[in-house]
Amino acid sequence: MSERPKIKIEKSITSKIIELTTFLLIIATVVLLDFYYNQLPGKVEINFNWLSKDENGFGTKDLLWISPLICGIICLALYKLNNYPWVFNYPVEITNENAKENYKNSTRMIRVINFIISLLCFLITLSSVLSGLGRTFTLGKYLFPLFPVLLIGIPIAYMIQINLSKKKFKKTDEI
């Protein structure tokens, strides 16, 4: 296997906006928790699996800080990893001719997944906070089932796009 080209991919304005929005959502999650923390009861509904959650789905309000902490770490790690697209796994052999397009597609995919993770973090926290305040988050019953579909569907869509570009490069090689 030959060494993959190390090409720096310039970010489009859309990519920069997605990255900024991703980190703003993590910050908004922390601000939301900080703002409402003292108004929340001692036990709140926890919308993610955690060992100290009771059988009814409730845990101490301190557990709400876990979500932005973990999501913040994941988002930061994916952001840093996105600077090195040549270390990713690809379904095609990366050459000098196809590297830029494949790197651009894969970094865009990671960026969108990162955004979805931060949005999920915000919505899970918002749902728990609203529940603790005695309000309901009706949008959650429609959004939460959508997230697994997005987190699985987006990589599949990008894989299809990469395979289509693979065929395009093969046709240009034959000409």
C-alpha positions as CSV (number, residue, x, y, z in Angstrom):
1,M,0.0,0.0,0.0
2,S,1.4,3.3,-1.0
3,E,1.5,6.4,1.2
4,R,-1.7,8.4,0.9
5,P,-1.4,12.0,-0.2
6,K,-1.6,14.5,2.7
7,I,-3.7,17.3,1.3
8,K,-5.2,20.0,3.4
9,I,-8.8,20.4,2.5
10,E,-10.1,24.0,2.6
11,K,-13.4,24.4,4.4
12,S,-16.3,26.0,2.7
13,I,-18.4,28.6,4.4
14,T,-21.1,26.0,4.9
15,S,-18.5,23.7,6.6
16,K,-17.4,26.6,8.9
17,I,-21.0,27.3,9.8
18,I,-21.7,23.7,10.6
19,E,-18.6,23.5,12.8
20,L,-19.5,26.8,14.6
21,T,-23.1,25.6,15.1
22,T,-21.8,22.3,16.5
23,F,-19.7,24.0,19.2
24,L,-22.4,26.6,19.9
25,L,-24.9,23.8,20.6
26,I,-22.6,22.2,23.1
27,I,-22.1,25.6,24.8
28,A,-25.9,26.2,24.7
29,T,-26.4,22.9,26.4
30,V,-24.0,23.9,29.2
31,V,-25.7,27.4,29.5
32,L,-29.1,25.8,29.5
33,L,-28.1,23.5,32.4
34,D,-26.4,26.3,34.3
35,F,-29.4,28.6,33.9
36,Y,-32.1,26.1,35.1
37,Y,-30.0,23.9,37.4
38,N,-31.1,25.5,40.7
39,Q,-34.8,25.4,39.6
40,L,-34.7,21.6,38.9
41,P,-35.9,19.1,41.5
42,G,-33.3,16.7,43.1
43,K,-34.4,13.9,40.7
44,V,-35.1,14.4,37.0
45,E,-35.9,12.3,34.1
46,I,-32.7,11.0,32.5
47,N,-33.1,10.3,28.8
48,F,-29.9,8.2,28.4
49,N,-28.8,5.0,30.0
50,W,-26.7,5.5,33.1
51,L,-26.0,3.1,36.0
52,S,-27.3,5.4,38.8
53,K,-30.6,5.9,37.0
54,D,-33.5,4.3,38.9
55,E,-36.0,1.8,37.3
56,N,-38.4,4.7,36.5
57,G,-35.8,6.5,34.4
58,F,-35.0,9.2,37.0
59,G,-31.6,10.2,38.4
60,T,-30.1,13.0,40.3
61,K,-29.9,16.3,38.4
62,D,-26.1,16.1,38.6
63,L,-26.3,13.4,35.9
64,L,-27.4,16.0,33.4
65,W,-23.9,17.3,33.2
66,I,-22.7,14.0,31.8
67,S,-24.3,14.5,28.4
68,P,-22.6,17.8,27.5
69,L,-19.3,16.5,28.9
70,I,-19.3,13.3,26.9
71,C,-20.7,15.0,23.7
72,G,-18.2,17.9,24.1
73,I,-15.3,15.4,24.2
74,I,-16.7,13.4,21.2
75,C,-17.2,16.6,19.2
76,L,-13.8,17.9,20.0
77,A,-12.2,14.5,19.1
78,L,-14.1,14.4,15.8
79,Y,-13.1,18.0,15.0
80,K,-9.4,17.2,15.6
81,L,-9.6,13.9,13.7
82,N,-11.2,15.7,10.7
83,N,-7.9,17.6,10.2
84,Y,-6.3,14.3,9.1
85,P,-8.5,12.7,6.5
86,W,-5.7,10.6,5.1
87,V,-6.0,8.3,8.2
88,F,-9.6,7.5,7.6
89,N,-10.7,4.2,6.1
90,Y,-12.1,4.4,2.5
91,P,-13.8,1.9,0.3
92,V,-11.6,2.9,-2.6
93,E,-7.8,3.2,-3.0
94,I,-6.8,6.8,-2.4
95,T,-4.6,8.2,-5.2
96,N,-3.3,11.6,-6.0
97,E,-6.2,11.9,-8.5
98,N,-9.1,11.1,-6.2
99,A,-7.7,12.1,-2.8
100,K,-9.1,15.7,-2.8
101,E,-12.6,14.6,-3.6
102,N,-12.6,11.7,-1.2
103,Y,-11.1,13.7,1.6
104,K,-13.7,16.5,1.0
105,N,-16.6,14.0,1.2
106,S,-15.3,12.2,4.3
107,T,-14.6,15.4,6.2
108,R,-18.0,16.7,5.3
109,M,-19.6,13.5,6.5
110,I,-17.7,13.7,9.9
111,R,-18.7,17.3,10.2
112,V,-22.4,16.6,9.7
113,I,-22.3,13.6,12.1
114,N,-20.6,15.8,14.7
115,F,-23.4,18.4,14.3
116,I,-26.0,15.7,14.7
117,I,-24.3,14.5,17.9
118,S,-24.3,18.0,19.3
119,L,-27.9,18.6,18.4
120,L,-28.9,15.3,20.0
121,C,-27.0,16.3,23.2
122,F,-28.8,19.6,23.3
123,L,-32.3,18.0,22.7
124,I,-31.7,15.3,25.3
125,T,-30.7,17.9,27.9
126,L,-33.6,20.2,26.9
127,S,-36.0,17.3,27.2
128,S,-34.7,16.4,30.7
129,V,-34.7,20.1,31.9
130,L,-38.3,20.7,30.6
131,S,-39.4,17.5,32.2
132,G,-37.8,18.5,35.5
133,L,-39.7,21.9,35.3
134,G,-43.0,20.1,34.7
135,R,-43.2,20.9,31.0
136,T,-43.3,18.5,28.1
137,F,-41.1,18.4,25.1
138,T,-43.5,17.1,22.5
139,L,-41.1,17.5,19.6
140,G,-38.9,14.8,21.2
141,K,-41.2,11.9,20.3
142,Y,-40.7,12.8,16.6
143,L,-37.1,13.8,16.7
144,F,-35.5,11.1,18.9
145,P,-36.4,8.2,16.6
146,L,-35.0,10.1,13.7
147,F,-31.4,10.3,15.1
148,P,-30.5,6.7,14.7
149,V,-31.7,6.9,11.1
150,L,-29.6,10.0,10.5
151,L,-26.5,8.6,12.2
152,I,-26.7,5.4,10.1
153,G,-28.1,6.9,6.9
154,I,-25.6,9.7,6.5
155,P,-22.6,7.4,6.3
156,I,-24.4,5.1,3.9
157,A,-25.3,8.1,1.7
158,Y,-21.6,9.2,1.7
159,M,-20.5,5.6,0.9
160,I,-22.8,5.6,-2.1
161,Q,-21.4,9.0,-3.1
162,I,-17.8,7.7,-2.8
163,N,-18.6,4.6,-4.8
164,L,-20.2,6.7,-7.5
165,S,-17.2,8.9,-7.7
166,K,-15.1,5.7,-7.9
167,K,-16.9,4.7,-11.0
168,K,-16.4,8.2,-12.4
169,F,-12.7,8.0,-11.9
170,K,-12.6,4.6,-13.5
171,K,-14.3,6.0,-16.6
172,T,-11.9,8.8,-16.9
173,D,-8.9,6.4,-16.6
174,E,-10.3,4.3,-19.4
175,I,-10.6,7.3,-21.8
